[in-house]
């Protein structure tokens, strides 16, 4: 509850800053240079707006950016057998801090992101999944590490600039689930109340998106991505599996240029990864915030 309150307060401060900067920018943009025609001046302003995005380099120029990131997730946690029968339901929440390094030239940007975090969950497990053949309670600790490489090619426009994405995501996940109902154990793990699982997801991806600048201080990015996932799975009872599946991600980001190269970005992200019939699919969604600095030269 305390963490959610902090996030709400920070969001209010951020959006108040967006509003104030937007008013200031609109006032500044109304000023037309006397020795230039109004139409020409307006066209120059529109063409330069996309350059306000902290991930966009100037024409024939370079960009280097570095940012810290914090991604918070709170969601339902339902699980299903391969036959579609739900065997557990509950909730899971946690955070995934990390950082991103970006290098860009003209219309191309290459970025590498590293994120590492943990989630805590609680679940009600159906009678089919344990030795007592009755509903039981469990708790989960999940550690995840994510590496992401993205290449983006931008088609600069006046008001909206579309872009194409190609990249690769490598995610590892380590789960330790413990049954807390007395006298109940996992039916498939040598009469133990703990079940440990290891997952690896290797996912090439492609995507489409767009940058929508509001003025020289504010704007947003939105994109959708398709993933082809190659998954590996091992469990403490000796079971192993491999599989492939399709996944998807949606990312929406608002950016705010505070001062020179200093910027703040906030947004939401949804991600789904499917390891095939034997491993199953996993999703997570939540809000993120980033604080960074960019050098454009």
PAZAPA-4460 file (N, C-alpha, C; in steps of 0.05 Angstrom, whole numbers, plus 32768, in hexadecimal, padded with zeros to 4 digits):
% residues 297
    n_x    n_y    n_z   ca_x   ca_y   ca_z    c_x    c_y    c_z   seq   type   mol
   8011   7FE8   8000   8000   8000   8000   8011   8019   8000     1      X     A
   8027   8018   8010   8039   802F   8011   8046   8034   7FF6     2      X     A
   804E   801F   7FE9   805B   8022   7FCF   8048   802D   7FBA     3      X     A
   802F   8024   7FBB   801B   802F   7FA8   8016   804D   7FAD     4      X     A
   8016   8055   7FC6   8011   8071   7FCD   8028   8082   7FC2     5      X     A
   8041   8078   7FC5   8058   8087   7FBA   8056   808A   7F9C     6      X     A
   804E   8074   7F8E   804B   8076   7F71   8036   808A   7F69     7      X     A
   8020   808B   7F78   800A   809E   7F72   8014   80BB   7F75     8      X     A
   8023   80C0   7F8B   802D   80DB   7F90   8041   80E3   7F7A     9      X     A
   8053   80D1   7F73   8067   80D7   7F5E   8059   80DC   7F43    10      X     A
   8044   80CC   7F3D   8035   80D0   7F24   8028   80EC   7F23    11      X     A
   801D   80F4   7F3A   8010   810F   7F3C   8024   8125   7F37    12      X     A
   803C   8122   7F43   8051   8136   7F3F   805A   8137   7F22    13      X     A
   805D   811F   7F16   8066   811E   7EFB   8052   812C   7EE8    14      X     A
   8039   8125   7EEB   8025   8130   7ED8   8020   814D   7EDD    15      X     A
   8024   8157   7EF5   8023   8174   7EFA   803A   8182   7EEB    16      X     A
   8051   8175   7EEB   8068   8180   7EDC   8063   817F   7EBF    17      X     A
   8056   816A   7EB5   804F   8169   7E98   803C   8180   7E91    18      X     A
   8028   8185   7EA2   8015   819A   7E9C   8023   81B6   7E9B    19      X     A
   8035   81BA   7EAF   8042   81D4   7EB1   8055   81D8   7E99    20      X     A
   8064   81C3   7E92   8076   81C5   7E7B   8067   81C8   7E61    21      X     A
   8050   81BB   7E5F   8040   81BE   7E47   8036   81DB   7E43    22      X     A
   802D   81E8   7E58   8024   8204   7E56   803C   8216   7E4E    23      X     A
   8053   8211   7E5A   806A   8221   7E53   8072   821D   7E36    24      X     A
   8072   8204   7E2D   807A   81FE   7E12   8067   820B   7DFE    25      X     A
   804D   820A   7E03   803A   8215   7DF1   803E   8233   7DEF    26      X     A
   8045   8240   7E05   804A   825D   7E04   8063   8264   7DF4    27      X     A
   8077   8253   7DF7   8090   8257   7DE8   808C   8253   7DCA    28      X     A
   807D   823E   7DC4   8079   8238   7DA7   8069   824D   7D98    29      X     A
   805B   825E   7DA7   804B   8272   7D9A   805C   8289   7D8F    30      X     A
   8075   828B   7D99   8087   82A0   7D91   8093   829A   7D76    31      X     A
   808D   82AA   7D62   8097   82A6   7D47   80AD   82BA   7D41    32      X     A
   80C3   82AF   7D36   80DA   82C0   7D30   80D2   82D4   7D1B    33      X     A
   80D6   82EE   7D1F   80CC   8303   7D0D   80D6   8301   7CF1    34      X     A
   80EF   82F7   7CEC   80FA   82F7   7CD1   80F4   82DE   7CC2    35      X     A
   80E2   82CD   7CCD   80DA   82B4   7CBE   80BC   82B4   7CBA    36      X     A
   80B2   82AB   7CA4   8096   82A8   7C9F   808A   8295   7CB4    37      X     A
   8071   829A   7CBC   8064   8289   7CD0   8062   826C   7CC7    38      X     A
   805C   8267   7CAE   8059   824B   7CA5   8074   823D   7CA6    39      X     A
   8089   824A   7C9D   80A4   823E   7C9E   80AC   8238   7CBB    40      X     A
   80A7   824B   7CCD   80AE   8248   7CE9   809F   8230   7CF5    41      X     A
   8086   822E   7CEF   8075   8218   7CFA   8080   81FE   7CF0    42      X     A
   8087   81FC   7CD6   8091   81E3   7CCB   80AB   81DA   7CD9    43      X     A
   80BD   81ED   7CDE   80D6   81E7   7CEC   80D1   81DD   7D08    44      X     A
   80BD   81E9   7D15   80B7   81E1   7D31   80AD   81C4   7D30    45      X     A
   809B   81BD   7D1D   8090   81A3   7D1C   80A5   818E   7D15    46      X     A
   80B7   8194   7D03   80CC   8181   7CFC   80DF   817C   7D12    47      X     A
   80E3   8190   7D24   80F6   818C   7D3A   80E9   8180   7D53    48      X     A
   80CE   817E   7D54   80C1   8174   7D6C   80C9   8158   7D72    49      X     A
   80CB   8146   7D5E   80D2   812B   7D63   80EE   8128   7D6F    50      X     A
   80FF   813C   7D6A   811A   813C   7D76   811A   8140   7D94    51      X     A
   8103   8148   7D9F   8102   814C   7DBC   8101   8131   7DCA    52      X     A
   80F9   811C   7DBD   80F9   8101   7DC9   8115   80FA   7DD1    53      X     A
   811A   80F3   7DEA   8135   80ED   7DF4   8142   80D5   7DE6    54      X     A
   8133   80C6   7DD6   813F   80AF   7DC8   8145   80B5   7DAB    55      X     A
   8140   80CE   7DA2   8143   80D5   7D85   815C   80E7   7D81    56      X     A
   816E   80DF   7D6F   8185   80F0   7D69   817E   8105   7D54    57      X     A
   818E   8119   7D53   818B   812E   7D3F   8194   8123   7D24    58      X     A
   818B   812F   7D0D   8194   8125   7CF3   81B2   8125   7CF0    59      X     A
   81BD   810D   7CE8   81D9   8109   7CE4   81EA   810E   7CFD    60      X     A
   81DD   810B   7D15   81EB   810F   7D2E   81E7   80F6   7D40    61      X     A
   81F7   80F6   7D56   81F8   80DF   7D68   81E8   80E5   7D81    62      X     A
   81E2   80CF   7D8F   81D4   80D0   7DA8   81DE   80BA   7DBB    63      X     A
   81E3   80C1   7DD4   81E9   80AD   7DE9   81D8   80B3   7E01    64      X     A
   81C9   80A0   7E0A   81B7   80A4   7E20   81BA   808E   7E35    65      X     A
   81B5   8095   7E4E   81B6   8082   7E64   819F   8088   7E77    66      X     A
   8190   8073   7E80   817A   8078   7E92   8177   8061   7EA5    67      X     A
   816C   8067   7EBD   8165   8054   7ED0   8147   804F   7ECF    68      X     A
   813E   8036   7ED4   8122   802F   7ED0   8117   801F   7EE9    69      X     A
   80FE   8023   7EEE   80F0   8014   7F04   80D5   800C   7EF9    70      X     A
   80D0   7FF2   7EF8   80B7   7FE7   7EEE   80A8   7FD9   7F05    71      X     A
   8090   7FE2   7F0B   8080   7FD6   7F20   8069   7FC6   7F15    72      X     A
   8065   7FAE   7F1E   8050   7F9C   7F14   803E   7F93   7F2B    73      X     A
   8024   7F94   7F27   8010   7F89   7F3A   7FF9   7F7F   7F2A    74      X     A
   7FF3   7F64   7F2C   7FE0   7F58   7F1A   7FD5   7F3E   7F25    75      X     A
   7FC1   7F33   7F18   7FB6   7F19   7F1E   7FCB   7F04   7F16    76      X     A
   7FC9   7EED   7F23   7FDB   7ED7   7F1D   7FCB   7EBD   7F1A    77      X     A
   7FC2   7EB7   7F02   7FB3   7E9F   7EFD   7FC3   7E8C   7EEB    78      X     A
   7FC1   7E72   7EF1   7FD1   7E5E   7EE2   7FBE   7E48   7ED8    79      X     A
   7FC7   7E3C   7EC1   7FB6   7E29   7EB3   7FC7   7E11   7EAB    80      X     A
   7FB9   7DF9   7EAA   7FC5   7DE2   7E9F   7FC4   7DE4   7E80    81      X     A
   7FD3   7DD2   7E73   7FD4   7DD2   7E56   7FB8   7DCD   7E4A    82      X     A
   7FA7   7DBF   7E59   7F8C   7DB9   7E4F   7F78   7DD1   7E54    83      X     A
   7F83   7DE7   7E5F   7F72   7DFF   7E63   7F65   7E01   7E7E    84      X     A
   7F68   7DED   7E8F   7F5C   7DEE   7EA9   7F6D   7DFF   7EBC    85      X     A
   7F60   7E12   7ECA   7F6E   7E24   7EDC   7F75   7E14   7EF6    86      X     A
   7F8E   7E15   7EFE   7F95   7E06   7F16   7F9E   7E18   7F2D    87      X     A
   7FA0   7E33   7F29   7FA6   7E45   7F3F   7F9D   7E61   7F38    88      X     A
   7F98   7E71   7F4C   7F90   7E8D   7F49   7F99   7E9D   7F61    89      X     A
   7FA2   7EB6   7F5B   7FAD   7EC6   7F71   7FB6   7EE1   7F66    90      X     A
   7FCA   7EEC   7F73   7FD5   7F06   7F6A   7FF4   7F06   7F6E    91      X     A
   8001   7F18   7F5F   801E   7F1A   7F60   8026   7F37   7F5D    92      X     A
   803B   7F40   7F6B   8044   7F5C   7F67   8062   7F5D   7F6D    93      X     A
   806F   7F71   7F62   808B   7F74   7F66   8096   7F8A   7F54    94      X     A
   80B0   7F8D   7F54   80BD   7FA2   7F44   80D5   7F98   7F35    95      X     A
   80DC   7FA6   7F20   80F3   7F9F   7F0F   8103   7FB7   7F08    96      X     A
   8116   7FBF   7F18   8127   7FD6   7F11   813C   7FCE   7EFC    97      X     A
   8147   7FE2   7EEE   815B   7FDD   7EDA   8164   7FF7   7ECD    98      X     A
   816F   7FF4   7EB5   817A   800C   7EA7   817C   8006   7E8A    99      X     A
   817F   801C   7E7B   8181   801B   7E5D   8197   802D   7E53   100      X     A
   81A7   8022   7E41   81BC   8031   7E33   81B4   8033   7E16   101      X     A
   81B4   804B   7E0B   81AB   804F   7DEF   81C1   805E   7DDF   102      X     A
   81C4   8055   7DC6   81D7   8063   7DB3   81C7   8067   7D99   103      X     A
   81C7   807F   7D8F   81B8   8084   7D77   81C8   8095   7D63   104      X     A
   81C1   8093   7D4A   81CC   80A3   7D35   81B6   80A9   7D20   105      X     A
   81B0   80C2   7D1C   819C   80CA   7D08   8181   80BD   7D0F   106      X     A
   8177   80AB   7CFE   815D   809F   7D02   815E   8084   7D10   107      X     A
   8176   807A   7D17   8179   8060   7D22   8182   8062   7D40   108      X     A
   8176   8051   7D51   817D   8050   7D6D   817F   8033   7D76   109      X     A
   8195   802D   7D84   8199   8013   7D8F   819A   8015   7DAE   110      X     A
   818B   8004   7DBC   818A   8006   7DD9   818D   7FEA   7DE6   111      X     A
   819A   7FEA   7DFD   819C   7FD1   7E0D   8191   7FD7   7E29   112      X     A
   817E   7FC6   7E32   8172   7FC9   7E4C   8177   7FB0   7E5D   113      X     A
   817C   7FB5   7E77   8180   7FA0   7E8A   816D   7FA4   7EA2   114      X     A
   815E   7F90   7EA9   814B   7F92   7EBF   814D   7F79   7ED0   115      X     A
   814C   7F7D   7EEA   814D   7F66   7EFD   813A   7F6C   7F14   116      X     A
   8128   7F5A   7F1A   8115   7F5F   7F2F   8109   7F46   7F3B   117      X     A
   80F7   7F49   7F4E   80EB   7F33   7F5C   80CD   7F38   7F60   118      X     A
   80BE   7F23   7F62   80A1   7F24   7F66   8099   7F12   7F7D   119      X     A
   8085   7F1A   7F8C   8079   7F09   7FA1   805C   7F04   7F9A   120      X     A
   8053   7EEB   7F9E   8038   7EE4   7F97   802B   7ED2   7FAB   121      X     A
   8011   7ED2   7FAB   8002   7EBF   7FBC   7FEC   7EB2   7FAA   122      X     A
   7FE7   7E99   7FAF   7FD6   7E8A   7F9D   7FC5   7E75   7FAC   123      X     A
   7FAD   7E71   7FA1   7F9D   7E5A   7FA9   7F9F   7E45   7F93   124      X     A
   7FA8   7E2C   7F9B   7FAD   7E17   7F88   7F97   7E02   7F8A   125      X     A
   7F8E   7DFA   7F72   7F78   7DE7   7F71   7F80   7DCC   7F7C   126      X     A
   7F6D   7DBB   7F81   7F72   7DA1   7F8C   7F81   7D8F   7F7A   127      X     A
   7F80   7D94   7F60   7F8D   7D83   7F4C   7FAB   7D84   7F4E   128      X     A
   7FB6   7D9A   7F59   7FD3   7D9E   7F57   7FE3   7D96   7F70   129      X     A
   7FD6   7D8B   7F85   7FE4   7D83   7F9D   7FDB   7D69   7FA8   130      X     A
   7FEA   7D5E   7FBB   7FE5   7D43   7FC5   7FCD   7D41   7FD7   131      X     A
   7FC4   7D57   7FE3   7FAD   7D56   7FF5   7F92   7D56   7FE6   132      X     A
   7F93   7D5C   7FCC   7F7B   7D5D   7FBB   7F66   7D70   7FC7   133      X     A
   7F70   7D87   7FCF   7F5E   7D9D   7FD9   7F6B   7DB7   7FD3   134      X     A
   7F5C   7DCD   7FD3   7F68   7DE7   7FCE   7F7B   7DEE   7FE4   135      X     A
   7F93   7DF9   7FDB   7FA7   7E00   7FEE   7FB2   7E1C   7FE7   136      X     A
   7FC2   7E27   7FFA   7FCD   7E42   7FF6   7FEC   7E40   7FF2   137      X     A
   7FF6   7E51   7FE1   8013   7E52   7FDD   801D   7E6F   7FDA   138      X     A
   8037   7E72   7FDE   8044   7E8C   7FDA   805A   7E88   7FC6   139      X     A
   8061   7E9D   7FB7   8075   7E9B   7FA2   8089   7EB1   7FA4   140      X     A
   80A2   7EAA   7F9F   80B7   7EBE   7F9B   80C3   7EB9   7F7F   141      X     A
   80C2   7ECE   7F6E   80CB   7ECB   7F53   80E1   7EE0   7F4D   142      X     A
   80F8   7ED8   7F44   810D   7EEA   7F3C   8110   7EE9   7F1E   143      X     A
   8112   7F01   7F11   8114   7F03   7EF4   812A   7F15   7EEC   144      X     A
   8138   7F0E   7ED6   814C   7F1F   7ECA   8147   7F21   7EAD   145      X     A
   8148   7F39   7EA2   8141   7F3E   7E87   8156   7F4F   7E78   146      X     A
   815E   7F45   7E61   8170   7F54   7E4F   8160   7F5A   7E35   147      X     A
   8162   7F73   7E2C   8153   7F7A   7E14   8164   7F8C   7E02   148      X     A
   8165   7F84   7DE9   8173   7F94   7DD5   815F   7F9D   7DC0   149      X     A
   815D   7FB7   7DBA   814A   7FC1   7DA7   8158   7FD3   7D92   150      X     A
   8152   7FCF   7D79   815B   7FE0   7D64   8142   7FEE   7D59   151      X     A
   8143   8008   7D56   812C   8017   7D4C   8133   8029   7D35   152      X     A
   8123   8028   7D1F   8127   8039   7D08   810F   804C   7D07   153      X     A
   8114   8066   7D08   80FF   807A   7D0A   80FA   8088   7CEF   154      X     A
   80E1   808C   7CE8   80D9   809B   7CD1   80CE   80B6   7CDB   155      X     A
   80DF   80CB   7CDA   80D8   80E4   7CE7   80C2   80F2   7CD8   156      X     A
   80AE   80FB   7CE7   8098   810A   7CDB   8093   8123   7CEB   157      X     A
   8080   8133   7CE2   807A   814D   7CEE   806C   814A   7D09   158      X     A
   8056   813A   7D09   8046   8137   7D21   8049   811B   7D2E   159      X     A
   804A   8107   7D1D   804D   80EB   7D26   8064   80DE   7D17   160      X     A
   8076   80D1   7D25   808D   80C4   7D18   808C   80A6   7D1E   161      X     A
   8084   8096   7D0A   8083   8079   7D0E   809F   806D   7D0F   162      X     A
   80A2   8056   7D1B   80BB   8048   7D1C   80B8   802A   7D1B   163      X     A
   80CD   801C   7D14   80CE   7FFF   7D12   80E2   7FF5   7D26   164      X     A
   80DB   7FDF   7D34   80EC   7FD3   7D49   80F4   7FB7   7D41   165      X     A
   810D   7FB0   7D48   8116   7F94   7D46   8128   7F90   7D5E   166      X     A
   8127   7F78   7D6B   8137   7F75   7D83   8137   7F58   7D8D   167      X     A
   8140   7F56   7DA5   8143   7F3C   7DB2   8140   7F3F   7DD1   168      X     A
   8131   7F2D   7DDD   812D   7F2E   7DFA   8134   7F13   7E06   169      X     A
   8144   7F14   7E1B   814C   7EFB   7E29   8143   7EFE   7E46   170      X     A
   8131   7EEC   7E4F   8126   7EEE   7E6A   812A   7ED4   7E79   171      X     A
   8134   7ED5   7E91   8136   7EBD   7EA2   8125   7EC2   7EBB   172      X     A
   8118   7EAD   7EC4   8106   7EAE   7EDA   810A   7E97   7EED   173      X     A
   810D   7E9C   7F07   8110   7E87   7F1B   80FA   7E89   7F30   174      X     A
   80E9   7E75   7F31   80D2   7E74   7F43   80D7   7E61   7F5A   175      X     A
   80CF   7E69   7F72   80CF   7E57   7F89   80B4   7E5A   7F96   176      X     A
   80A3   7E45   7F93   8088   7E46   7F9D   8085   7E33   7FB5   177      X     A
   807A   7E3D   7FCB   8078   7E2D   7FE4   805B   7E2B   7FEC   178      X     A
   8051   7E12   7FF0   8036   7E0E   7FFB   8037   7E13   8019   179      X     A
   8025   7E24   8022   8024   7E2C   803E   800D   7E1F   804E   180      X     A
   7FFC   7E10   8040   7FE7   7E01   804E   7FF3   7DEA   805D   181      X     A
   7FF0   7DE7   8077   7FFC   7DD1   8086   7FF4   7DB5   807C   182      X     A
   8007   7DA4   807A   8002   7D88   8072   7FFE   7D84   8054   183      X     A
   8004   7D99   8044   8000   7D96   8027   801B   7D9A   8019   184      X     A
   801F   7D89   8005   8039   7D8A   7FF6   8032   7D88   7FD8   185      X     A
   8047   7D8D   7FC8   8044   7D8B   7FAB   8043   7D6D   7FA3   186      X     A
   802F   7D65   7F94   802D   7D49   7F8D   8042   7D40   7F79   187      X     A
   8050   7D53   7F6C   8064   7D4C   7F57   8080   7D52   7F60   188      X     A
   8085   7D57   7F7A   80A0   7D60   7F82   80A9   7D52   7F9C   189      X     A
   80A7   7D37   7F9C   80B2   7D27   7FB2   80A8   7D30   7FCD   190      X     A
   808E   7D35   7FCF   8081   7D3C   7FE8   808D   7D54   7FF6   191      X     A
   8095   7D67   7FE6   80A1   7D80   7FF1   808C   7D97   7FEE   192      X     A
   808D   7DAA   8000   807A   7DC1   7FFD   8086   7DD7   7FEC   193      X     A
   809E   7DD3   7FE2   80AB   7DE7   7FD1   80AE   7DDC   7FB4   194      X     A
   80AA   7DEE   7FA1   80AE   7DE6   7F85   80BE   7DFD   7F77   195      X     A
   80D5   7DF6   7F6D   80E6   7E0A   7F60   80E6   7E06   7F41   196      X     A
   80E4   7E1C   7F33   80E3   7E1B   7F16   80F5   7E30   7F0A   197      X     A
   8102   7E28   7EF3   8113   7E3B   7EE5   810A   7E3D   7EC8   198      X     A
   8108   7E56   7EBE   80FE   7E5B   7EA3   8113   7E6D   7E94   199      X     A
   8116   7E68   7E7A   8125   7E79   7E69   8115   7E7F   7E50   200      X     A
   8112   7E98   7E4A   8103   7EA1   7E32   8116   7EB0   7E20   201      X     A
   8119   7EA7   7E07   812A   7EB4   7DF3   8118   7EBD   7DDC   202      X     A
   8115   7ED8   7DD9   8100   7EE2   7DC8   810A   7EF7   7DB4   203      X     A
   810E   7EF0   7D9B   8111   7F05   7D86   80F7   7F14   7D83   204      X     A
   80F8   7F2D   7D7C   80DF   7F3D   7D7A   80E0   7F52   7D63   205      X     A
   80C9   7F59   7D5A   80C6   7F70   7D48   80AE   7F81   7D52   206      X     A
   80AE   7F9A   7D49   8098   7FAB   7D53   8095   7FC4   7D42   207      X     A
   807F   7FD1   7D46   8078   7FEB   7D3A   806F   7FFF   7D4F   208      X     A
   8076   8018   7D4B   806E   802C   7D5E   806F   8048   7D52   209      X     A
   806B   805B   7D64   806B   8077   7D5B   8072   808A   7D72   210      X     A
   8080   80A0   7D6B   8086   80B5   7D7D   8072   80CC   7D77   211      X     A
   8065   80D6   7D8C   8052   80EB   7D89   805A   8102   7D9B   212      X     A
   8069   8116   7D91   8071   812D   7DA2   805A   8141   7DA5   213      X     A
   8058   814B   7DBE   8044   8160   7DC3   804F   817C   7DC0   214      X     A
   8068   817F   7DC9   8077   8198   7DC5   8094   8191   7DCA   215      X     A
   80A6   81A4   7DCD   80C2   819E   7DD0   80CA   8194   7DEB   216      X     A
   80B7   8192   7DFD   80BD   8187   7E18   80AF   816C   7E1C   217      X     A
   8098   8168   7E10   8087   8150   7E17   8080   8141   7DFE   218      X     A
   807C   8127   7E02   8073   8116   7DEC   806E   80F9   7DF6   219      X     A
   8068   80E8   7DE4   8063   80CC   7DEC   806C   80B9   7DD6   220      X     A
   8072   80A1   7DDE   8078   808B   7DCB   8065   8074   7DD1   221      X     A
   805C   8066   7DBD   804C   804E   7DC1   8054   803A   7DAC   222      X     A
   8056   8021   7DB4   805D   800C   7DA0   8052   7FF1   7DA9   223      X     A
   804F   7FDF   7D95   8047   7FC4   7D99   805D   7FB1   7D8E   224      X     A
   8061   7F9B   7D9C   8076   7F88   7D94   806C   7F6C   7D93   225      X     A
   8076   7F5C   7D80   8071   7F40   7D7E   808A   7F30   7D84   226      X     A
   8088   7F1B   7D95   809E   7F0C   7D9D   809B   7EEF   7D94   227      X     A
   80B0   7EE2   7D8C   80B1   7EC6   7D87   80C4   7EBA   7D9D   228      X     A
   80B8   7EAA   7DAF   80C6   7EA2   7DC7   80CF   7E85   7DC6   229      X     A
   80E8   7E80   7DCC   80F4   7E65   7DCF   80F9   7E62   7DED   230      X     A
   80EB   7E4F   7DFA   80EB   7E4C   7E17   80F7   7E32   7E20   231      X     A
   8103   7E33   7E38   810E   7E1B   7E45   8104   7E1C   7E62   232      X     A
   80FE   7E04   7E6D   80F2   7E02   7E87   80FE   7DEA   7E96   233      X     A
   8105   7DEE   7EB0   810D   7DD7   7EC1   8100   7DDB   7EDC   234      X     A
   80FA   7DC4   7EE9   80EC   7DC5   7F03   80FA   7DB3   7F17   235      X     A
   80F7   7DB9   7F30   8106   7DAA   7F45   80FF   7D8D   7F48   236      X     A
   80E8   7D84   7F3C   80E2   7D68   7F3C   80EE   7D59   7F24   237      X     A
   80FF   7D67   7F14   810D   7D5A   7EFE   80FF   7D5E   7EE3   238      X     A
   80E8   7D6B   7EE2   80DA   7D6F   7EC9   80E8   7D85   7EB9   239      X     A
   80EB   7D81   7E9F   80F6   7D95   7E8D   80E5   7D97   7E74   240      X     A
   80E5   7DAE   7E67   80D6   7DB1   7E4E   80E1   7DC8   7E3E   241      X     A
   80DC   7DC7   7E25   80E3   7DDD   7E13   80CA   7DE3   7E02   242      X     A
   80C9   7DFB   7DF7   80B2   7E02   7DE7   80B6   7E1D   7DD9   243      X     A
   80A4   7E22   7DC6   80A4   7E3C   7DB8   8088   7E47   7DB8   244      X     A
   8086   7E61   7DB6   806C   7E6E   7DB5   806F   7E8B   7DAD   245      X     A
   8058   7E98   7DA9   8057   7EB4   7DA1   8050   7EC5   7DB9   246      X     A
   805C   7EDD   7DBA   8056   7EEF   7DCF   8052   7F0B   7DC5   247      X     A
   804C   7F1E   7DD7   8047   7F39   7DCF   804D   7F4C   7DE5   248      X     A
   8052   7F65   7DDE   8056   7F7A   7DF2   804B   7F94   7DE8   249      X     A
   8040   7FA4   7DFA   8036   7FBF   7DF5   8044   7FD2   7E08   250      X     A
   804F   7FE8   7DFE   805D   7FFC   7E0E   8053   8018   7E07   251      X     A
   804C   8027   7E1B   8045   8043   7E17   8055   8054   7E2A   252      X     A
   8062   8069   7E20   8074   807A   7E2F   806F   8097   7E2B   253      X     A
   806D   80A7   7E41   806D   80C4   7E40   8089   80CD   7E48   254      X     A
   8094   80E0   7E38   80AE   80EB   7E40   80AC   8109   7E45   255      X     A
   80BE   8112   7E56   80BF   812E   7E5F   80DC   8137   7E60   256      X     A
   80E4   814A   7E4F   80FF   8155   7E50   80FF   816B   7E66   257      X     A
   810D   8166   7E7C   810D   8178   7E92   8120   818F   7E8E   258      X     A
   8139   8188   7E88   814E   819D   7E84   8165   8191   7E75   259      X     A
   816C   819F   7E5E   8181   8195   7E4C   817C   8177   7E46   260      X     A
   818F   8166   7E4D   818C   814A   7E47   817E   8139   7E5C   261      X     A
   8177   8146   7E72   8169   8137   7E88   814C   8133   7E81   262      X     A
   8143   811A   7E84   8128   8114   7E7D   811B   80FF   7E90   263      X     A
   8101   80FF   7E91   80F1   80EC   7EA0   80DE   80DE   7E8C   264      X     A
   80DB   80C4   7E90   80C7   80B5   7E7F   80B7   80A3   7E91   265      X     A
   809D   80A3   7E8C   808B   8091   7E9B   8078   8083   7E87   266      X     A
   806E   806C   7E8F   805C   805F   7E7D   8052   8044   7E88   267      X     A
   8046   8035   7E76   803C   801A   7E7D   8045   8006   7E69   268      X     A
   8048   7FED   7E72   8051   7FD8   7E61   8042   7FBE   7E67   269      X     A
   803B   7FB0   7E52   802E   7F95   7E53   8040   7F82   7E43   270      X     A
   8046   7F6B   7E4F   8057   7F58   7E41   804C   7F3C   7E45   271      X     A
   804A   7F2C   7E2F   8042   7F10   7E31   8056   7EFF   7E22   272      X     A
   805E   7EE9   7E2F   8071   7ED7   7E23   8066   7EBB   7E25   273      X     A
   8066   7EAC   7E0F   805A   7E91   7E0E   8070   7E7D   7E09   274      X     A
   8073   7E6A   7E1B   8087   7E55   7E17   807D   7E3B   7E0A   275      X     A
   8065   7E3C   7DFF   805A   7E24   7DF3   8048   7E15   7E06   276      X     A
   803C   7E00   7DFC   8028   7DF0   7E0A   8033   7DE4   7E24   277      X     A
   804C   7DDB   7E24   8056   7DCD   7E3C   8060   7DE1   7E52   278      X     A
   8066   7DF9   7E4A   8071   7E0D   7E5E   805C   7E21   7E65   279      X     A
   804C   7E2A   7E51   8037   7E3D   7E57   8040   7E5A   7E52   280      X     A
   802D   7E6C   7E56   8033   7E88   7E52   8033   7E98   7E6C   281      X     A
   8042   7EAE   7E6B   8044   7EC0   7E82   8041   7EDD   7E78   282      X     A
   8033   7EED   7E89   8030   7F09   7E82   8035   7F1A   7E9A   283      X     A
   803C   7F33   7E96   803D   7F46   7EAC   8038   7F62   7EA0   284      X     A
   802C   7F73   7EB0   8027   7F8E   7EA7   8029   7FA1   7EBF   285      X     A
   8031   7FB9   7EBA   8034   7FCC   7ED0   803E   7FE7   7EC6   286      X     A
   8045   7FF8   7ED9   804E   8013   7ED2   806C   8015   7ED7   287      X     A
   8079   8027   7EC7   8096   802A   7ECB   809D   8048   7ECA   288      X     A
   80B4   804F   7ED5   80BE   806A   7ED5   80DC   8069   7ECE   289      X     A
   80E6   807D   7EC0   8102   807E   7EB8   810D   809A   7EBC   290      X     A
   8125   809C   7EC6   8133   80B6   7EC8   814E   80B3   7EB9   291      X     A
   8153   80C5   7EA6   816A   80C1   7E95   8176   80DB   7E8C   292      X     A
   818D   80D8   7E7F   819B   80EF   7E73   81A5   80E7   7E57   293      X     A
   81A2   80F9   7E44   81AA   80F3   7E29   81BD   8109   7E1E   294      X     A
   81D2   8100   7E10   81E4   8112   7E02   81DF   8110   7DE5   295      X     A
   81D9   8127   7DD8   81D5   8128   7DBB   81EB   813A   7DAF   296      X     A
   81FA   812E   7D9D   8211   813D   7D92   8216   8136   7D75   297      X     A
***
